């Protein structure tokens, strides 16, 4: 039985199972839905995995990656009933409460719709993973911001609905880096990881179909393939420090210094400016 202090915290898991005490639900909606990424790469091993929906969020690919290679990565944005983007709220703590009954289950009529570009309309589907606080810290340290507050990603709390109509609160990461002036598409590799993770955890077939309908970016034209080669030889050397620290973060769970993250952001902006002003006009778009 949870103690009084835990019961006062609305985000604490209330469970008679001592192994699940003081654990939290983490919402995975992108590549972390795949166990090959979450467990194989990040060494996070959930004790429970529940397919869920989040009614006021949708999946988009507005987080910039590398043009011609990995243009867009999956992030979520909060929308109201009229699909108007609204600000997210920061989460104060990263512990969750146990499930509680809802009056209604999933409205499947909302699943089979999509909007323009490469966005996937709501409700968002994902996987609520029950993990330890230490594992949540490791996820934060190995994502885009590498544990630096409000850099790359920030933590928010969301209300999820399981497929059997239960409610639970989870924490997840939202990107602080977005490109909204252009439509970004995921690579075939990245989209494949999302579809693999969705199938692995039994997400709704209608939602998996929406993921399959997302058009990935491939450099099919000769000019785009030339640009891909040029981007690689020009900018890859500048990314070596970022790659090195990212690998160390995955292997040892270290926090990447803020200076390295700042440098990474500078390189990313430089690459995209070069894409917008030089490579795209001459060789064709890389996103």
Order of alpha helices (4+ residues) and beta strands (2+ residues): alpha-beta-alpha-beta-beta-beta-beta-beta-alpha-beta-beta-alpha-alpha-alpha-alpha-alpha
